Amino acid sequence: MSSLVSVEHIDNIQIITINRPEARNAITVDTAHEMAAAFDELDARDDLRIGILTGMGNTFSSGMDLKDFARTGKRSVVEGRGFGGFVEAPPKKPLIAAVEGFALAGGFEMMLACDLIVAASDARFGLPEVKRGLVAGSGGLMRLPRQIPYHVAMEVILTGDMLSAGRAAQFGLINVMTDPGQALAEAIKLAQRICENGPLAVQTAKSVVNRGLDFPMDNMFDLQRPLIAHIFQSEDAREGSTAFAEKRKPVWKGR
């Protein structure tokens, strides 16, 4: 993998770092494909339980690289997976965004596609597309109103103005707010807490939550039942119960 994206592993955690600080970690088509490959690795490897997406330097991502688009005519998308190689098809395993500095346009949409968010107190977010006569077509228009109050989301979307980390935290968009420079370290701590739990259960829980958002109330349990049945027959479920009875830490197998 080239220097556009760096990948490292800490125990069961995969850290994916966008490595274009000279361009505020703007995403080119090549960057998107490298990110997609990293997410494929995350889902394919049994020893990896969770991912962290971050940016090199003091910026998460400024979105699509407009200079690269002007030069190549190619948007920063991967077919079937969308911007950044994942906004339309996120990994099956949990993904944490560790945000320093700016997360703007497609960068903000990548953040919104993550399952949890750790952000520095001076981070700033926004969807400035309308200021350029465009719209946020990589999930921002659909995800943001689901994640913060409707009227606040509409203010961000329709004005194109930035949202501070402090204000975002007030509306529950951020799980952990840190001192500047500490977002990745705190994201690793959060990931380690999740890694203590059964990996099959964690992955299933993410799937049910995301699919369940669209379940109608009158038959949501009927729709959920086949999605979780395998959990109660799993080795991990037996191990979790046995470990509880024996007052020890469980040894998960992910099956």
Backbone torsions as a table, in degrees:
resi	resn	phi	psi	omega
1	MET	NA	136.1	-175.2
2	SER	-79.1	-175.2	-174.5
3	SER	-78.5	-1.5	178.7
4	LEU	-66.4	-32.6	178.5
5	VAL	-137.2	131.0	175.4
6	SER	-109.8	144.0	-178.9
7	VAL	-129.3	131.0	174.6
8	GLU	-137.0	160.3	-178.1
9	HIS	-124.6	131.0	174.6
10	ILE	-122.0	105.7	-174.5
11	ASP	56.1	-117.2	-177.8
12	ASN	-97.7	15.1	-174.6
13	ILE	-110.0	131.8	172.8
14	GLN	-102.5	127.7	178.3
15	ILE	-109.3	118.2	-179.3
16	ILE	-107.9	117.5	-175.8
17	THR	-116.9	121.6	174.1
18	ILE	-71.9	122.6	-168.5
19	ASN	-114.6	61.5	176.0
20	ARG	-134.8	56.3	-175.2
21	PRO	-61.6	-26.3	179.6
22	GLU	-68.1	-17.8	178.6
23	ALA	-118.1	26.5	-177.0
24	ARG	52.4	37.0	177.8
25	ASN	55.4	35.1	173.5
26	ALA	-65.7	148.1	-172.3
27	ILE	-97.9	121.4	171.5
28	THR	-95.3	172.0	178.0
29	VAL	-63.8	-36.3	178.0
30	ASP	-66.8	-38.6	177.3
31	THR	-61.7	-43.6	-179.8
32	ALA	-59.4	-41.3	-179.9
33	HIS	-68.7	-36.4	177.7
34	GLU	-68.2	-37.1	176.5
35	MET	-64.1	-42.4	178.7
36	ALA	-59.4	-40.6	178.3
37	ALA	-63.6	-38.0	178.8
38	ALA	-66.0	-41.1	178.6
39	PHE	-67.9	-34.2	174.4
40	ASP	-60.5	-43.2	178.3
41	GLU	-62.8	-41.5	179.4
42	LEU	-56.8	-48.0	-177.6
43	ASP	-73.5	-29.1	-174.0
44	ALA	-80.3	-30.2	-173.6
45	ARG	-89.8	124.1	-179.0
46	ASP	-66.5	-27.1	-178.0
47	ASP	-79.1	-11.5	178.1
48	LEU	-99.4	126.8	-174.5
49	ARG	-112.1	-19.4	-175.6
50	ILE	-157.7	151.5	178.5
51	GLY	-118.2	154.3	173.1
52	ILE	-125.8	127.7	176.8
53	LEU	-107.8	128.1	-179.2
54	THR	-146.7	178.4	179.6
55	GLY	-124.6	147.7	178.7
56	MET	-70.1	145.8	177.6
57	GLY	78.9	-144.4	-173.7
58	ASN	-107.3	25.4	179.3
59	THR	-139.3	137.8	173.9
60	PHE	-73.3	-66.4	173.7
61	SER	-170.1	141.0	177.4
62	SER	-94.1	8.1	176.2
63	GLY	98.0	-151.5	-177.3
64	MET	-68.5	140.3	176.8
65	ASP	-78.5	102.2	-175.6
66	LEU	-68.1	-31.0	177.8
67	LYS	-66.7	-41.6	178.1
68	ASP	-66.0	-39.4	178.0
69	PHE	-63.3	-42.5	178.9
70	ALA	-63.9	-33.2	-177.8
71	ARG	-79.0	-41.2	-172.6
72	THR	-104.2	-22.3	-174.8
73	GLY	75.0	7.8	-177.6
74	LYS	-106.2	129.8	174.9
75	ARG	-75.2	159.5	-174.6
76	SER	-84.8	57.2	-175.9
77	VAL	-126.1	160.4	172.2
78	VAL	-116.8	131.3	-176.7
79	GLU	-53.3	126.5	178.9
80	GLY	80.6	-6.1	-176.5
81	ARG	-126.1	-16.9	173.2
82	GLY	82.6	-166.1	-175.8
83	PHE	-59.8	138.8	178.5
84	GLY	67.8	7.2	178.4
85	GLY	76.8	14.1	-179.1
86	PHE	-159.7	-11.6	-172.3
87	VAL	-64.8	-25.9	177.6
88	GLU	-93.9	-12.5	-179.8
89	ALA	-148.7	73.3	-179.4
90	PRO	-61.0	158.9	177.7
91	PRO	-61.0	155.7	179.0
92	LYS	-70.4	-29.8	179.6
93	LYS	-85.7	157.0	-177.7
94	PRO	-60.7	149.4	-179.0
95	LEU	-134.5	127.1	178.5
96	ILE	-106.3	134.7	171.3
97	ALA	-93.0	127.1	175.2
98	ALA	-109.8	107.6	-166.0
99	VAL	-112.7	121.1	168.2
100	GLU	-115.1	147.0	173.7
101	GLY	66.5	-129.1	-173.3
102	PHE	-98.9	139.1	167.1
103	ALA	-127.4	96.3	-171.4
104	LEU	-121.3	150.9	176.2
105	ALA	50.7	-123.8	179.2
106	GLY	-59.2	-28.4	176.3
107	GLY	-63.9	-41.5	176.7
108	PHE	-67.5	-38.0	179.7
109	GLU	-66.8	-34.4	173.6
110	MET	-64.4	-42.6	178.1
111	MET	-59.2	-43.5	-179.2
112	LEU	-66.7	-23.9	178.8
113	ALA	-79.9	-9.9	177.3
114	CYS	-81.2	162.7	-175.9
115	ASP	-87.6	-28.4	178.0
116	LEU	-140.7	155.2	-175.7
117	ILE	-133.3	126.1	170.9
118	VAL	-115.8	126.9	-173.6
119	ALA	-138.8	145.2	174.7
120	ALA	-69.2	152.4	-175.4
121	SER	-65.0	-21.3	179.0
122	ASP	-100.8	11.3	178.1
123	ALA	-69.0	153.2	178.7
124	ARG	-138.2	142.2	-174.4
125	PHE	-124.6	156.3	176.4
126	GLY	-179.1	159.8	175.0
127	LEU	-122.6	81.8	-173.5
128	PRO	-82.7	10.5	-174.0
129	GLU	-54.8	-39.5	-176.9
130	VAL	-62.7	-25.0	178.1
131	LYS	-68.1	-16.7	179.3
132	ARG	-112.3	13.2	-179.8
133	GLY	75.6	20.6	-178.4
134	LEU	-117.8	177.6	172.9
135	VAL	-129.3	156.7	-178.9
136	ALA	-79.6	93.4	-172.3
137	GLY	-94.5	9.9	-178.4
138	SER	-111.4	34.0	173.2
139	GLY	111.4	-17.2	-176.3
140	GLY	-60.7	-41.4	-178.2
141	LEU	-68.0	-25.6	-177.7
142	MET	-97.9	-38.0	-175.4
143	ARG	-82.2	-40.7	-173.6
144	LEU	-59.9	-43.7	178.8
145	PRO	-66.9	-15.1	175.4
146	ARG	-86.4	-17.9	-172.1
147	GLN	-106.4	-20.6	174.3
148	ILE	-136.3	166.9	-178.7
149	PRO	-55.1	144.1	-175.2
150	TYR	-51.7	-49.3	-174.8
151	HIS	-67.6	-34.0	176.6
152	VAL	-69.1	-42.8	177.6
153	ALA	-59.5	-42.7	-179.7
154	MET	-65.1	-34.6	175.7
155	GLU	-62.3	-45.8	180.0
156	VAL	-64.1	-43.4	-175.8
157	ILE	-71.0	-43.8	-171.9
158	LEU	-85.5	-26.7	176.5
159	THR	-87.7	-28.4	-173.8
160	GLY	74.9	6.1	-178.9
161	ASP	-78.3	159.8	-177.1
162	MET	-83.1	153.0	179.0
163	LEU	-111.7	126.6	-179.6
164	SER	-76.3	157.9	177.7
165	ALA	-61.8	-38.2	179.8
166	GLY	-61.6	-44.5	179.7
167	ARG	-70.1	-39.1	177.6
168	ALA	-60.6	-39.6	179.5
169	ALA	-64.7	-34.7	178.2
170	GLN	-59.2	-32.6	-177.3
171	PHE	-96.8	9.1	174.6
172	GLY	80.7	14.9	-179.1
173	LEU	-75.0	-25.3	-175.8
174	ILE	-110.1	132.0	176.5
175	ASN	-77.5	-44.7	-178.4
176	VAL	-137.1	127.9	174.2
177	MET	-107.8	130.6	-171.6
178	THR	-119.8	171.2	168.7
179	ASP	-67.6	152.1	177.7
180	PRO	-54.2	137.1	179.7
181	GLY	88.7	-2.8	-174.7
182	GLN	-113.5	6.3	-174.5
183	ALA	-61.8	-45.6	-178.3
184	LEU	-65.7	-43.1	-179.7
185	ALA	-60.4	-41.6	179.7
186	GLU	-72.7	-32.2	176.6
187	ALA	-65.2	-37.9	177.2
188	ILE	-63.5	-41.4	177.3
189	LYS	-60.9	-42.1	178.6
190	LEU	-65.1	-42.7	178.9
191	ALA	-61.8	-39.7	180.0
192	GLN	-63.8	-36.1	176.8
193	ARG	-63.4	-40.9	-180.0
194	ILE	-69.1	-36.2	-179.4
195	CYS	-67.2	-14.0	176.2
196	GLU	-70.5	-19.1	-173.5
197	ASN	-94.9	167.4	-178.8
198	GLY	-61.8	121.9	-175.6
199	PRO	-63.0	-37.5	178.5
200	LEU	-67.0	-39.8	178.7
201	ALA	-66.1	-41.9	-179.8
202	VAL	-62.9	-46.3	-178.7
203	GLN	-65.1	-40.4	178.5
204	THR	-66.6	-41.3	179.6
205	ALA	-60.3	-42.5	177.5
206	LYS	-60.5	-45.4	-178.4
207	SER	-61.2	-45.3	-177.6
208	VAL	-66.4	-41.9	178.8
209	VAL	-59.5	-48.8	-176.4
210	ASN	-67.0	-39.9	178.4
211	ARG	-76.1	-33.4	-176.5
212	GLY	-69.8	-17.4	178.1
213	LEU	-58.9	-25.7	-178.8
214	ASP	-104.9	5.0	179.1
215	PHE	-73.3	134.5	173.9
216	PRO	-70.2	148.0	-174.6
217	MET	-62.1	-33.3	-171.6
218	ASP	-73.1	-19.5	178.2
219	ASN	-137.6	27.4	-176.5
220	MET	-65.7	-32.3	179.6
221	PHE	-72.6	-34.6	176.1
222	ASP	-64.3	-37.0	179.2
223	LEU	-74.5	-31.4	-179.9
224	GLN	-74.8	-34.9	-170.2
225	ARG	-51.5	-50.4	-179.5
226	PRO	-70.1	-17.3	-178.9
227	LEU	-79.8	-20.9	-176.3
228	ILE	-116.6	-4.7	-175.1
229	ALA	-57.6	-38.3	-177.0
230	HIS	-64.9	-27.2	-178.1
231	ILE	-60.9	-43.5	-174.1
232	PHE	-76.1	-9.5	175.1
233	GLN	-104.0	4.4	-172.1
234	SER	-82.9	158.1	174.1
235	GLU	-63.9	-36.3	-179.7
236	ASP	-63.8	-37.6	178.8
237	ALA	-62.8	-42.9	177.9
238	ARG	-66.3	-40.3	179.5
239	GLU	-65.0	-41.2	179.6
240	GLY	-61.9	-42.3	179.0
241	SER	-68.1	-42.1	179.5
242	THR	-64.4	-44.0	179.9
243	ALA	-62.8	-37.7	177.1
244	PHE	-62.2	-46.1	-179.4
245	ALA	-64.9	-34.9	-178.4
246	GLU	-89.4	0.8	177.7
247	LYS	55.9	50.7	177.7
248	ARG	-138.2	168.9	176.4
249	LYS	-75.2	138.4	178.6
250	PRO	-72.6	153.0	174.8
251	VAL	-110.1	101.9	-173.4
252	TRP	-80.1	145.4	175.8
253	LYS	-115.0	-11.6	179.6
254	GLY	73.8	25.4	178.3
255	ARG	-153.7	NA	NA
